[in-house]
């Protein structure tokens, strides 16, 4: 009988504790079992109409949300580490991060953004890190490509990721190495067919129109995220709107011999004063990317995230939240950016100082904002055509992949009044 009384008292105390527990804290430091799926939990919460507090620089950029049994169950199902905390503890955390003397802040995430990924419908022999991590984190998105963009569908979305695309119409300059492969010829055929369907004489003209639609999407307030060759070819295409930079194997006629002089850098987002690589057998598009000139041993290939003021530089602080400030380098068709080619005012968020490389950059365009991230796959150092996709079950705590997911949540942030 005495044992039953003790058990009843224990159960009563436990129930009282849970009743007082008002929040769930998802730590994002080294105590987190699955950092990537944690973003999925935050997105799931937003999709269910509840707000999320993003605690910048608190335990690796942790999330805090109102307690609900369904939320706790979802954390358990997805294998995400969490802590049930009482109201007093939640208030204590909020007070701590708001203290003017500490480099922390609380950002309120209020509404799940509508996500789109610009990606080809035909199967190509490589994957995309963003779609891999969105699927792993269970964050829903729509796939759009040239037809949807030209049709005006981007107006439906808040956030767009540009797949590893070549917006110059040179088919990623794979002609020299892959012109006899089936996948390359199938892609060229599909791209030309779509250009004709949409009323363009050349793929390069279609891709320019797509790039301009994406530019207008960002100018109107959209959030744009791009990796690898989608970053520099986007700007190159915009700058070359009034000339022809494609040789005849790409579009059936010769490139303009004066193309370099006709580039208009006022049209670009991030880069200026770059020189085109007009060799059709080269994998390079311009001297924006440092891949051919970098002398970095793989064991020393790292880049460092900047420390921003969480209370004053809120946007770059959100985009650099991580449990590790030193990120393993990784290569791509576009690996990293020559800092001398960046426009004034561009925010460098990750760099390798010794190589004069910018790896992770951000800026504004019109009412919108964009982020460019060099490289193909944060957990595959030198991803080759035909290699299998990365299994993120083996990399649930990837600091490099976290940078992608920071951009996914960024549009959900409540806008703050400027302090300057």
C-alpha positions in Angstrom: 0.0 0.0 0.0 2.9 2.3 0.9 4.5 1.6 -2.5 1.3 2.5 -4.3 1.1 5.8 -2.4 4.7 6.6 -3.5 4.0 5.7 -7.1 0.9 7.9 -7.0 2.8 10.8 -5.6 5.6 10.4 -8.2 3.0 10.3 -11.0 1.3 13.4 -9.6 4.7 15.3 -9.4 5.5 14.2 -13.0 2.1 15.4 -14.2 2.6 18.7 -12.4 6.0 19.1 -14.0 4.7 18.4 -17.5 1.8 20.9 -16.8 4.3 23.6 -16.0 6.5 22.7 -19.0 5.6 25.3 -21.6 8.3 24.9 -24.3 10.4 22.5 -26.2 14.0 23.4 -26.8 15.8 21.8 -29.7 19.5 22.3 -29.0 21.7 22.8 -32.0 25.1 22.3 -30.4 27.0 19.1 -30.1 24.2 17.6 -28.0 22.0 17.3 -31.1 21.7 13.9 -32.6 20.4 15.1 -36.0 21.0 18.7 -36.8 19.5 18.4 -40.3 16.2 16.9 -39.3 15.9 19.6 -36.6 15.3 22.1 -39.3 12.5 19.9 -40.5 10.9 20.0 -37.1 11.1 23.8 -37.1 9.5 23.9 -40.6 6.8 21.3 -39.5 5.9 23.6 -36.5 5.5 26.6 -38.8 3.4 24.6 -41.2 1.1 23.7 -38.3 0.6 27.4 -37.5 2.9 27.8 -34.5 5.7 30.2 -34.2 9.4 29.2 -33.6 12.0 31.2 -31.7 15.3 30.9 -33.4 17.9 31.6 -30.6 20.9 33.0 -32.5 24.2 31.9 -31.1 22.6 30.1 -28.2 23.8 26.6 -28.2 24.6 26.5 -31.9 21.5 28.4 -33.0 18.8 26.4 -31.1 15.1 26.4 -31.7 12.4 27.0 -29.0 8.7 26.5 -29.5 5.5 26.1 -27.5 5.1 22.7 -26.0 2.7 20.3 -27.6 2.5 16.5 -27.3 2.3 16.2 -31.1 5.5 18.2 -31.4 7.3 16.0 -28.8 6.1 12.9 -30.6 7.4 14.3 -33.9 10.8 14.9 -32.4 10.9 11.3 -31.2 9.7 9.9 -34.6 12.4 11.9 -36.5 15.2 11.2 -34.0 15.7 14.8 -33.0 17.2 15.6 -29.6 14.9 17.9 -27.6 14.4 19.2 -24.0 11.0 19.9 -22.4 11.5 23.0 -20.3 9.4 24.8 -17.8 8.0 28.3 -18.3 10.6 29.8 -16.0 13.5 28.3 -17.9 12.1 29.5 -21.3 11.8 33.0 -19.8 15.4 32.7 -18.5 16.7 31.7 -21.9 14.8 34.6 -23.7 16.2 37.0 -21.1 19.7 35.7 -21.6 19.8 36.0 -25.4 18.2 39.5 -25.2 21.0 40.8 -22.9 22.8 43.7 -24.7 26.1 42.4 -23.4 26.0 39.1 -25.2 26.2 38.3 -28.9 22.9 36.5 -29.1 19.4 37.3 -30.2 15.9 35.8 -30.5 14.3 35.9 -34.0 10.7 35.0 -34.3 9.9 32.6 -37.2 6.2 33.0 -38.0 5.2 31.4 -41.4 6.5 28.6 -43.4 7.7 29.9 -46.8 6.5 28.3 -50.0 9.5 26.5 -51.5 10.5 25.9 -55.1 13.5 24.2 -56.6 14.5 25.1 -60.2 15.5 21.7 -61.5 15.4 19.8 -64.8 12.7 17.2 -65.3 14.9 14.8 -67.2 17.4 12.6 -65.2 21.0 13.7 -65.2 23.9 11.8 -63.8 24.4 13.9 -60.8 22.3 15.0 -57.8 21.6 18.3 -56.0 22.6 18.9 -52.4 19.6 21.1 -51.7 17.0 18.6 -52.9 18.9 15.8 -51.0 18.7 17.8 -47.7 15.2 19.0 -48.2 14.0 15.4 -48.6 16.1 14.2 -45.7 14.8 17.0 -43.4 11.2 16.3 -44.7 10.7 19.9 -45.9 8.1 20.1 -48.7 9.0 21.8 -52.0 7.8 22.1 -55.6 9.9 21.5 -58.7 9.8 24.2 -61.4 11.9 24.5 -64.5 12.0 26.7 -67.6 8.4 26.3 -68.7 7.0 27.1 -65.3 9.4 30.1 -64.8 8.5 31.6 -68.2 4.8 31.1 -67.5 5.2 33.2 -64.3 4.8 30.5 -61.7 7.5 32.0 -59.4 4.9 34.5 -58.1 3.5 31.6 -56.1 6.6 31.1 -54.1 8.7 32.9 -51.4 11.9 30.9 -51.8 13.7 29.6 -54.9 16.7 27.3 -55.1 18.6 27.3 -58.4 19.8 23.8 -59.3 23.3 23.3 -60.7 22.3 25.0 -63.9 24.2 26.7 -66.8 22.2 29.8 -67.5 24.6 30.8 -70.4 23.1 28.1 -72.7 26.5 26.2 -73.1 25.2 23.0 -71.5 27.6 23.3 -68.6 30.4 23.3 -71.1 30.4 19.5 -71.0 30.8 19.3 -74.8 34.5 18.5 -74.7 34.3 15.6 -72.3 30.8 14.2 -72.8 29.6 15.0 -76.3 29.4 11.3 -77.2 27.4 10.2 -74.1 23.7 9.5 -74.3 22.8 11.6 -71.3 24.5 14.7 -72.7 22.8 14.4 -76.1 19.5 13.7 -74.5 19.8 16.8 -72.4 20.7 19.0 -75.4 17.8 17.6 -77.3 15.4 18.2 -74.5 16.6 21.8 -73.9 16.4 22.6 -77.6 12.9 21.2 -77.8 11.8 23.2 -74.8 13.3 26.4 -76.2 11.3 25.9 -79.5 8.1 25.1 -77.5 8.5 28.4 -75.6 9.2 30.4 -78.8 13.0 30.9 -78.5 15.4 30.2 -81.4 18.2 29.2 -79.0 18.6 27.6 -75.6 20.8 30.5 -74.6 17.9 32.9 -75.3 15.6 30.8 -73.2 18.0 30.5 -70.3 18.5 34.3 -70.4 14.8 34.9 -70.2 14.6 32.4 -67.3 17.5 34.2 -65.5 15.7 37.5 -66.0 12.4 36.1 -64.6 14.4 34.9 -61.6 16.0 38.3 -61.3 12.6 39.9 -61.2 11.3 37.4 -58.7 14.1 38.4 -56.3 13.7 42.1 -57.1 10.0 41.8 -56.1 10.9 40.4 -52.7 11.7 36.8 -53.3 14.5 34.8 -51.6 17.0 33.2 -53.9 19.5 30.5 -53.0 22.0 29.0 -55.5 25.0 26.7 -55.4 27.8 25.7 -57.7 27.5 26.8 -61.4 24.1 28.3 -61.0 25.7 31.1 -59.1 28.3 32.5 -61.7 26.5 31.4 -64.8 23.4 33.3 -63.6 25.4 36.6 -63.4 27.3 35.9 -66.6 24.0 35.3 -68.5 22.5 38.6 -67.2 25.6 40.5 -68.1 25.6 39.0 -71.6 22.0 39.9 -72.5 23.1 42.1 -75.4 25.7 39.8 -77.0 26.3 36.1 -78.0 28.9 34.2 -75.9 28.0 30.7 -77.2 30.1 29.0 -79.9 28.5 27.1 -82.8 28.5 23.7 -81.1 26.1 25.1 -78.6 23.8 27.3 -80.6 24.6 26.8 -84.3 26.5 30.1 -84.9 29.7 31.7 -83.7 30.1 33.8 -80.6 30.4 37.5 -80.9 34.1 38.3 -81.1 33.5 41.4 -79.1 31.4 39.7 -76.4 33.8 40.5 -73.6 33.6 44.3 -74.3 29.7 44.1 -74.5 29.2 42.6 -71.0 27.0 44.8 -68.8 28.0 44.4 -65.1 25.2 46.7 -63.9 22.8 43.8 -64.5 24.6 41.3 -62.2 23.9 40.4 -58.5 27.3 39.5 -57.1 30.1 39.7 -59.7 31.8 42.4 -61.8 34.9 43.0 -64.0 35.2 39.3 -64.8 36.7 37.9 -68.0 34.9 35.2 -69.9 36.5 31.8 -70.7 35.6 31.6 -74.3 37.2 28.2 -74.9 34.3 25.9 -75.6 36.4 22.9 -74.5 37.1 24.4 -71.1 34.9 23.6 -68.1 35.3 27.2 -66.9 32.8 30.0 -67.7 34.9 33.0 -66.4 37.6 33.9 -63.9 34.9 34.3 -61.2 35.6 30.7 -60.1 39.0 29.9 -58.7 38.9 26.1 -59.3 41.7 26.0 -62.0 44.1 28.2 -60.1 43.6 27.1 -56.5 46.6 25.3 -54.9 44.9 23.7 -51.9 45.6 20.2 -50.5 42.4 18.4 -49.6 43.6 18.0 -46.0 43.9 21.8 -45.7 40.7 22.7 -47.6 38.5 24.5 -45.0 36.7 27.8 -44.9 35.7 29.8 -41.9 32.4 31.4 -41.1 32.4 35.0 -40.0 31.1 36.0 -36.6 28.4 38.7 -37.0 26.6 40.7 -34.4 23.4 38.8 -33.8 21.6 42.0 -32.7 22.8 44.3 -35.4 23.6 42.0 -38.4 20.6 39.7 -38.0 20.4 38.4 -41.5 24.0 37.1 -41.9 23.8 35.9 -38.3 20.9 33.7 -39.2 22.6 32.4 -42.3 25.8 31.4 -40.5 24.2 29.6 -37.5 26.2 26.4 -37.0 27.8 24.2 -34.3 31.1 24.5 -36.1 32.6 27.7 -37.5 35.2 25.9 -39.6 33.6 24.0 -42.5 35.2 21.4 -44.7 35.8 22.6 -48.2 34.3 20.8 -51.2 34.6 21.3 -54.9 32.2 21.7 -57.8 31.9 23.0 -61.4 32.1 26.3 -59.5 34.0 25.8 -56.2 34.8 29.3 -54.8 34.7 32.9 -55.8 37.7 35.2 -56.5 37.1 38.0 -54.0 38.5 40.6 -56.4 35.4 40.0 -58.7 32.8 40.7 -56.0 30.8 43.9 -56.2 31.0 46.4 -53.4 28.6 45.8 -50.6 28.4 42.0 -51.0 28.6 40.3 -47.6 31.1 37.6 -47.4 29.9 35.0 -44.8 32.5 32.3 -45.3 36.0 32.5 -46.8 39.4 30.9 -47.1 41.7 33.8 -46.4 44.9 32.1 -47.5 43.4 31.5 -51.0 41.6 34.9 -51.3 38.5 32.8 -51.8 34.9 33.7 -50.9 32.8 30.5 -50.4 29.5 31.8 -49.0 28.1 35.2 -49.9 24.9 37.2 -49.5 23.4 40.4 -50.9 20.2 42.3 -51.6 18.6 42.9 -55.0 15.5 45.2 -55.1 13.2 44.1 -52.3 14.6 40.6 -52.2 17.7 38.8 -51.0 20.0 36.2 -52.4 22.7 33.8 -51.2 25.4 32.1 -53.3 27.3 29.0 -52.0 30.3 27.6 -53.9 30.7 23.9 -54.5 28.5 20.9 -55.3 28.0 18.8 -52.2 29.2 19.6 -48.7 29.9 16.0 -47.8 31.4 14.8 -51.2 34.7 16.5 -51.7 35.0 16.0 -55.5 31.6 14.8 -56.8 32.1 13.4 -60.3 29.5 12.9 -63.0 27.8 9.5 -62.4 28.8 9.3 -58.7 26.0 8.1 -56.4 24.1 10.6 -54.3 25.3 11.4 -50.7 23.5 9.4 -48.1 22.6 12.0 -45.4 21.8 9.3 -42.9 25.6 9.1 -42.6 26.0 12.9 -42.1 23.1 14.0 -39.9 25.3 16.6 -38.2 26.9 18.1 -41.3 28.0 21.8 -40.7 28.2 22.4 -44.4 24.6 21.2 -45.0 23.4 23.3 -42.1 24.2 26.4 -44.1 21.8 25.3 -46.8 19.0 24.8 -44.3 19.7 28.2 -42.6 18.6 29.7 -46.0 15.5 27.6 -46.0 14.3 29.0 -42.7 15.5 32.5 -43.2 12.4 33.7 -45.2 10.2 32.8 -42.2 11.7 35.4 -40.0 9.6 38.3 -38.7 10.9 41.5 -40.3 12.7 43.8 -37.8 13.0 47.5 -38.0 16.4 48.6 -39.0 18.6 49.8 -36.1 20.6 52.2 -38.3 
